[in-house]
């Protein structure tokens, strides 16, 4: 369920970006990112479920079955999730510079987005 929840949170953030930033380039990039997130999320979700066949072999070593490398699966997920998180965080930053706001408000807004990255 972790992989599913993580993917759905990322998808919801990208949908929010589409709603807030209607620029053509951003919307096009976000739609591409949504397709990638759906495919990747499906792979991680079903990969987690069917990591071992039969599934009982995951938690019971007495059951004979074939399993993917757990460590390889987890590290590959982390290797994709970290750049995705950075990418999703970076999408609105160039647009914040273009806002017609006083400098203090722009800096404050960037801090708000920065706090969201944490």
C-alpha positions in Angstrom: 0.0 0.0 0.0 3.0 2.3 0.5 3.8 2.4 -3.1 0.2 3.1 -4.1 -0.1 5.9 -1.6 3.1 7.5 -2.6 2.1 7.4 -6.3 -1.3 8.8 -5.6 0.2 11.7 -3.6 2.5 12.6 -6.5 -0.4 12.4 -9.0 -2.5 14.7 -6.8 0.4 17.3 -6.6 0.8 17.2 -10.4 -3.0 17.6 -10.9 -2.8 20.6 -8.6 0.0 22.1 -10.7 -2.1 21.7 -13.8 -5.0 23.6 -12.1 -2.8 26.4 -10.7 -0.4 26.9 -13.6 -2.3 26.9 -16.9 0.8 27.6 -19.1 0.9 25.3 -22.1 4.4 24.0 -21.5 3.7 23.2 -17.9 0.4 21.5 -18.6 2.0 19.4 -21.4 4.9 18.4 -19.1 2.6 17.6 -16.3 0.4 15.4 -18.5 3.6 13.5 -19.6 4.5 13.2 -15.9 1.1 11.9 -15.1 1.4 9.2 -17.7 4.8 8.2 -16.4 3.5 8.2 -12.8 0.6 6.0 -13.6 2.8 3.5 -15.4 5.5 3.6 -12.7 3.0 3.4 -9.9 1.3 0.4 -11.5 4.7 -1.3 -11.8 5.6 -0.6 -8.2 2.2 -1.6 -6.9 1.9 -4.9 -8.8 5.6 -5.5 -8.4 5.1 -5.4 -4.6 2.1 -7.7 -4.7 3.7 -10.2 -7.0 7.3 -9.9 -5.8 7.1 -13.6 -4.9 5.1 -16.3 -6.7 3.3 -17.6 -4.7 2.8 -14.6 -2.5 3.2 -16.6 0.7 6.9 -17.2 -0.2 7.5 -13.5 0.7 6.9 -14.0 4.4 7.2 -17.8 4.8 10.6 -19.2 3.9 9.3 -22.7 4.0 7.0 -22.1 1.0 8.9 -22.8 -2.2 8.5 -20.1 -4.8 10.4 -17.6 -6.9 11.0 -14.1 -5.7 12.5 -10.9 -7.2 15.4 -9.4 -5.4 13.9 -7.4 -2.6 16.9 -5.2 -2.1 17.1 -4.6 -5.9 13.4 -3.7 -6.0 13.6 -1.3 -3.1 16.7 0.4 -4.3 15.3 0.8 -7.8 12.2 2.3 -6.4 14.2 4.7 -4.3 16.4 5.5 -7.4 13.3 6.5 -9.3 11.3 8.2 -6.5 14.1 10.6 -5.4 14.5 12.2 -8.8 10.8 12.3 -9.3 10.3 14.1 -6.0 13.0 16.7 -7.0 11.4 17.1 -10.4 7.9 17.6 -9.0 9.2 20.1 -6.5 11.1 22.0 -9.2 8.2 22.4 -11.6 6.7 25.6 -10.1 10.0 27.3 -9.2 10.6 29.0 -12.6 7.0 30.3 -12.6 7.4 31.8 -9.2 10.2 34.1 -10.5 7.8 35.5 -13.1 5.1 36.5 -10.7 4.5 40.2 -10.4 4.9 40.4 -6.6 7.1 42.4 -4.4 10.5 40.8 -3.7 9.6 39.9 -0.1 6.4 38.1 -1.1 8.3 36.1 -3.8 10.9 35.0 -1.3 8.1 34.1 1.2 6.3 32.1 -1.5 9.6 30.3 -2.3 10.0 29.4 1.3 6.5 28.0 1.4 7.3 25.7 -1.6 10.6 24.9 0.0 8.9 23.8 3.2 6.7 21.6 1.2 9.8 19.9 -0.3 10.8 18.9 3.2 
